[in-house]
């Protein structure tokens, strides 16, 4: 597994539960406990015990050892040999047939969208009755799990995005390697100075606004833009702040000859050892903290720096985070025991997972970097155990920087149409950088499409709109 879980954008929800106007099943709707003397089998979707070197099997075994009354049982998706849980049609079908799993792994930024359609049960009663402390999670990760006063999942692995820059390339371009760009104007100026043409193409490029993992979303929040109003019922994709943010992305491509030319160059980019930042084809990139694992493995001597992504003003630095979460599906047979599993997977469990993964990496003569989580105490443990002993001071410093950057992070917009909002925001990038209309026209069109779906949702879910 990589340093942090990447934001995966699942397909749109294809099957909705009948009668999804209900806000979900409460833990008090049934006892949810196994009969006295029996071991409750908690079926989990989304945890692959066969993933080599992941530590998943060892974590599962340790849970079962420490919880004699519960047996954690992993299960592949029906009709599939894999453990991915993003085919929500299969989850809804399992719920409708009365045989859902007890715990499911879902894309954190869109868990509210799943919950708003009655696919999950709220966890508030279980959280309160167990005295579980939500304050030990980053605030915005719990906000991402919340809808209409209820918490619908617990956040697990998470990530954030920072600016990586090649200090040797800075020196070659006459730039101070200890002074990365802090403003949007500086970022564009540095990009031009760091770009080296080669015929009709490039030997190296300074910066590509949407290569790596920044997206239009990052530039929007940096410009104090919003995609939704505070009530979550009005789409703001086409606001002046967002138009200006998308205009900035367009400028980033235009100054290098346009999206067609730059994307032709970047089409040859690969991952791993051939990542363009590691191989000297890209001087600056905004990317997730997970890339540090590959950097340490393939380019441990790279002379690089990290900084917060530049903003319009050179202040008020922000980034954004994505990740995954664990939830309890509606109709789970053992909700109380399922919550014990969810708590374990977001607090103690990853310690054993990391221990096993570290041993595997050591056997492969590789240095292990753990996955960061939404739990502050767990991150402290992982940092002290695996990061502080690192010998590579530069990588160690960069990891520490990305962890601290989580305190300045923002989650994706929480909305029952969050996936459509994301896909339209991504579509707008391509339309704009290829000049298929003005940014205002492009965002007006995207805004109207998302607003129509949002209005439809609230019109059909009156019990949730109170």
Buried (B, 14 or more C-beta within 10 A) or exposed (E): BBBBBBBBBBEEBEBBBEEBBEBBBBBEEBEBEBEEEEBBBBBBBBBBBEEEBBBBBBBBBBBBEEBEEBBBBBEEBBEEEEBBBBBBEBBBBBBBEEEBBBBBBBBBBBBBBBBBBBBBBBBBBBBEEEEBEBEBBBEBBBBBBBBBEBBBBBBBBBBBBBBBBBBEBBEBBEBEBEEBBBBBBBBBBBBBBBBBEEEEEBEBBBBBBBBBBBBBBBBBBBBBBBBBEEEBBEBBBBBEBBBBBBBBBBBBBBBBBBBEBBBBBBEEBEEEEEBBBBBBBBBBBBBBBBBBBBBBBBBEEBEBBBBBBBBBBEEEBBBBBBBBBBBBBBBBBBBBBBBBBBBBBBBBBBBBBBBBBBBBBEEEEBBBBBBBBBBBEBBEBBBEBBBEEBEBEBBBEBBBBBBEBBEBBBBBBBBBBBBBBBBBBBBBBEBBBBBEBBBBBBBBBBBEBBBEBBBEBBEEBEEBEE
